[in-house]
Amino acid sequence: MKEKTNKAEWLAFLDEIVTEGKLVQASFSSPRRKDDETSRKLTVRPVKLKTGVQYQFERQIDNKVFHENVAVEQLKDHLQSTMERYKQALFKTQDADVQILANKKGELALIRQGKSVKRAVVPQEHNRSKAYVLPEGEPVPFLISLGVMTPEGRVVKAKYDKFRQINRFLEMVSDVISDLPRGKPLTIVDFGCGKSYLTFALYHLLAIKEKLDVHIIGLDLKQDVIETCSKLAKELNWERLTFRVGDISDYEDHSAVDMVVTLHACDTATDAALLKAIGWGASVILSVPCCQHELFRQISQPMLKPLLKHGILKERFSALVTDAIRANLLEMAGYRTQLLEFIDLEHTPKNILIRAVKSGKTDVVELEREYKQFRDFMAVTPFMEKGMDLISQK
Ligand SMILES: C[S@@+](CC[C@H](N)C(=O)[O-])C[C@H]1O[C@@H](n2cnc3c(N)ncnc32)[C@H](O)[C@@H]1O
């Protein structure tokens, strides 16, 4: 319902949401003055700091994000003065979503809508030091050596995305630690380890924090990155983290491996890694595919012509088909398989992580039927299938 409101009503609304702690989020948009240096958009949300709950005002100017934390005592004044600079705002509260529109004279109208907040929202930890596995502020030697942190434990601004990616990865690993075998030394291989930020992070979590008896091997085609990583592992005295130059398909150093990681390995290198993992009967597999060209070249389905005739759609669609096929084949090999969002899509489109845990239980017949139907509909012959002897002949 739309209603014109006078200032008193607007202030009463602010009073209510502030004193009763009902504000979940407010977003302001369309600055009233074109030359306003604030920003086109400003959001406010509660954050939990060591000193208690505060309200974080976030502005973005020229791709830089600025934060200002405001105590609850000053919140009403801040919201009021902020509204004076914008033409509209959306307040999400515990009771309702309320849109505020300002006309040219600065008069406000409130439009109340149903609430989009599903459950009571607990103020979040301050986003910078959120319940990360590696919290900001605590110096971590390997992150310092890799240039992600300063010796004081501050995250280097340019490496913030990397820091978040490492933490997100460790969160996902933490969830499957209990699926690794116990009572024996563990062997873990990271295929296509590259500069190995995540390989070092994995060792830090499992060997240093969890004190597990692990040997982690990073493998990559590139001699120079392997030399750099080996040197760093030596400097850290991490003897059970070793690196080797080699191609995934030719890697024969072990007869069994407990966990296989393959993050952003190119095209069918991911499939080669998944096949190795299945062959070893690895208990856990974590994989984030990278460029997926193989099926892009093969997919053909007249019914999907409106989609496939656009290169960009075909590319994204092929990547999804590739991941669906990999997940299905992993399930057929007896893995409980999940596809998870690795990091926000705004940072990279390569954001799907395949997490597979060996369960052994599987209805292969039904999975195989579904798989074949799907594969034939897309008219593809996936590399990964060719490497598996699970699929019965046509
Ligand atoms: C995009 S980087 C990813 C590095 C790291 N895993 C990460 O996520 O930050 C991909 C790496 O995979 C390596 N790679 C690609 N194909 C490979 C293969 N067949 N065998 C071993 N390494 C491979 C490349 O050399 C490169 O370093």
The ligand as an SDF file (V2000), in Angstrom:
LIG
                    3D

 27 29  0  0  0  0  0  0  0  0999 V2000
   44.8410  -22.3950  -13.8180 C   0  0  0  0  0  0  0  0  0  0  0  0
   46.1610  -23.2210  -13.0680 S   0  0  0  0  0  0  0  0  0  0  0  0
   45.4730  -23.6330  -11.4990 C   0  0  0  0  0  0  0  0  0  0  0  0
   46.4590  -23.7090  -10.3930 C   0  0  0  0  0  0  0  0  0  0  0  0
   45.9180  -24.0560   -9.0140 C   0  0  0  0  0  0  0  0  0  0  0  0
   45.3990  -25.4060   -8.9580 N   0  0  0  0  0  0  0  0  0  0  0  0
   44.8610  -23.0830   -8.5670 C   0  0  0  0  0  0  0  0  0  0  0  0
   43.6810  -23.4170   -8.5760 O   0  0  0  0  0  0  0  0  0  0  0  0
   45.2020  -21.9630   -8.2030 O   0  0  0  0  0  0  0  0  0  0  0  0
   46.1430  -24.7780  -13.9190 C   0  0  0  0  0  0  0  0  0  0  0  0
   47.4140  -25.5430  -13.7450 C   0  0  0  0  0  0  0  0  0  0  0  0
   47.2000  -26.8610  -14.2370 O   0  0  0  0  0  0  0  0  0  0  0  0
   48.3900  -27.2830  -14.8470 C   0  0  0  0  0  0  0  0  0  0  0  0
   48.0850  -28.3800  -15.7780 N   0  0  0  0  0  0  0  0  0  0  0  0
   47.2740  -28.3310  -16.8680 C   0  0  0  0  0  0  0  0  0  0  0  0
   47.2360  -29.5320  -17.4670 N   0  0  0  0  0  0  0  0  0  0  0  0
   48.0160  -30.3590  -16.7400 C   0  0  0  0  0  0  0  0  0  0  0  0
   48.3790  -31.7190  -16.8640 C   0  0  0  0  0  0  0  0  0  0  0  0
   47.9150  -32.4680  -17.8610 N   0  0  0  0  0  0  0  0  0  0  0  0
   49.2150  -32.2510  -15.9630 N   0  0  0  0  0  0  0  0  0  0  0  0
   49.6850  -31.4970  -14.9270 C   0  0  0  0  0  0  0  0  0  0  0  0
   49.3710  -30.1920  -14.7640 N   0  0  0  0  0  0  0  0  0  0  0  0
   48.5580  -29.6320  -15.6610 C   0  0  0  0  0  0  0  0  0  0  0  0
   48.9090  -26.0260  -15.5310 C   0  0  0  0  0  0  0  0  0  0  0  0
   50.2950  -26.0970  -15.7680 O   0  0  0  0  0  0  0  0  0  0  0  0
   48.5610  -24.9560  -14.5120 C   0  0  0  0  0  0  0  0  0  0  0  0
   49.6170  -24.6700  -13.6470 O   0  0  0  0  0  0  0  0  0  0  0  0
  1  2  1  0
  2  3  1  0
  2 10  1  0
  3  4  1  0
  4  5  1  0
  5  6  1  0
  5  7  1  0
  7  8  2  0
  7  9  1  0
 10 11  1  0
 11 12  1  0
 11 26  1  0
 12 13  1  0
 13 14  1  0
 13 24  1  0
 14 15  1  0
 14 23  1  0
 15 16  2  0
 16 17  1  0
 17 18  1  0
 17 23  2  0
 18 19  1  0
 18 20  2  0
 20 21  1  0
 21 22  2  0
 22 23  1  0
 24 25  1  0
 24 26  1  0
 26 27  1  0
M  CHG  2   2   1   9  -1
M  END
$$$$
